[in-house]
Amino acid sequence: MKRKFLTPEDRILWSRVARTAVPMKGKSFPDAGLEPPPTTPAGKRKRLLAPAAVPGADVSARPARHPRKLDEPTREKLAKGRLDIGGRVDLHGMTQEEAHILLLSFLRRAYEADRRYVLVITGKGTSGEGVLRRAVPQWLATPPFRAIVGGYEEAARHHGGGGALYVRLRRRGGGR
């Protein structure tokens, strides 16, 4: 029997569910089988977790080119439902690390599926501006995201307003 391992999204979801469970008396939460066997060389793993890709890292150390804003006609079409939103991801209640992993994975899958526009729900935060609401636009300017994100804009009120973003993904192959 081939053993399957959880994807990064599954691990995040499982950890969120597991935190709500109370272990039986004398038992602890089993972690076995959640991590896949190490197949990536250590050097490659370090490159994947470069400082710009790690949540909370100082992204101002290098000047980052932010993705462009969406043009007004496109934003209006998204808000009125005349342009299809190809997917949604809700980052409410996640840590920055969980949200970063899930967002990057979600955007890569949407890009591979040739989706053009997606909705990223960050939430507004409990007091003032939320951590994820502030962090996600910074992440979109980092190299792992820049390769697939063409632009973003605050969503319309009925899609989450200030607590959500419309994200335009680049076309595959770089063509128009």
N, C-alpha and C positions, 0 to 999 in steps of 0.2 A: 504494500500500500504506500503510495506516494504521499509524503507529508506536506501539507500546504502551510505557508506562513502568511501572516497578516500583512496587508499593504500598509503604508504609512497612515492612510486615512482610516483604515480599520483599527489600527493601534490607537489612534487619537479617540475614535468613537468608543472603543472598548475601555480606554482609561477613564473617559467621562462617565460611562455607565458604571464601571467598577467602583468609582469613588462614591457612588450613591448607595452601594451595597454594604451591609454589615456582615462581617465574617461570622461563621458559626463559632460557638464557644470552643476555644482550644485550637482553632484553625486560623490560617492566615491566607491571604489572597495569593493564589498560585500565579507565578510569572512565567513558568516554563512554557516554551513553545511560542512565545510571542515574538521573539527576535529571530530573524532569519540567520542562517549560518554566515559567517563573514566570507564573502566572495570577492570583495573589493580590496585591492592592496591598500595598505595604510596611507601611502603617499597620495593616492587618488582621493581617498576619503578626506584628507586634509584640504585638498584643492576644492572639493565640493563645499566645504564649510569655511570658505574664505571669509575674512572679516566682514566684507560687504554683504554676505549672504546670511550672516548670523543675526537673528533678531536683537535689537538693542545695540548693535555695533555702531560705531561712529561712522556714518555714511558721509559726513561732511569732510572727511580726510581727503577724499578725491572729489573733484567737481563732478557731479552727476548730471547727466542730461535727462531732464524729466520728460516723460512722454507728453505729447501735445494734448491740449484740451480737445474735446469733441466740438465740431462746429455746431452752431445753433440749430440748423434744420435737422441734423442727425439726432441731436438730443431731444428735440420736440417729437420726432417720429418714434423714438424709443419710449418717451413718456406717454404718447397717445396709443401705443401698441401697433403702430404701422410698420415697425421694424421688429423682427423676432429677437427675443432675448434667448440665446441658445442654452443657457444654464444659469444656475444660481448656487451660491455657496454662502452659508451663514456661519460667521466666525464668532457669534455671541458666546460669551462665557469661557472662551479659550485663553490659554496663556499665549504670550507672543510667540513662543517656540512652536506650539501646536498650530497656531493660526498660520504662521509662516510656512510650515511644512504642508499643511492642507491647501493653502492658497496656491503655492507653486505647483503642487501636484494637480490641482483642479484646473489651473490655467493651461498647464502642459497638455492635459487630456483634451480640453476644449480646443486647443490649437491643433492637435493631431486629428481631431474630428472635424476640422474645418469650420468650427463655430466662429462667428464674426463678433458678436456682442454677448457679454455675460454680465450678470449682476452680482456684485460682491457686497454682502451685508456685514458691516463692521459693528453696528450699534452706535449709539451716540455717547455712551459713557454715563456714569452715575452723577458725576459732578463736573461741570464744565465740559471740556473736550476729552473724549475717551482715548485710551492708550492705543487701541487698534485703529480708531478713526484717524489718529495722527500718524501712526506707523505705516499703514498700508500704502499711502501715496509715496512715502520714502522708499519702501520696498520696491514699488513699481519702477523706480529709477535705478535700481541696482542691476548689474549685468545678468543674473539669471532671468529676471523678468523682462528687461529691455529687449531681449531677443524675440519675445513673443507678444509684448504689449505695445500697441500703437498709440493709444490714448485713453484717457479716462475723464469722467465728469461726475459731479454729484448727481445722484438720482432724483427723479421727480418725487414729490411728496408721497404719492400712493405706492411707490416702490421703496420707500424708506427715507427719502429726503436726505438730510445731512448724515444719516447713519448708513448710507449705502452709496455705492459707486457703479456707474455704467462703465464697463471696460471694453474697449475695442481691441480685438486681437489682430495681429498682423496676418496677412495672407501667407499661406505656405508657399515656399519657393521664391518669395520676394517680389513676385509679379503683381501687377495691379488688377 
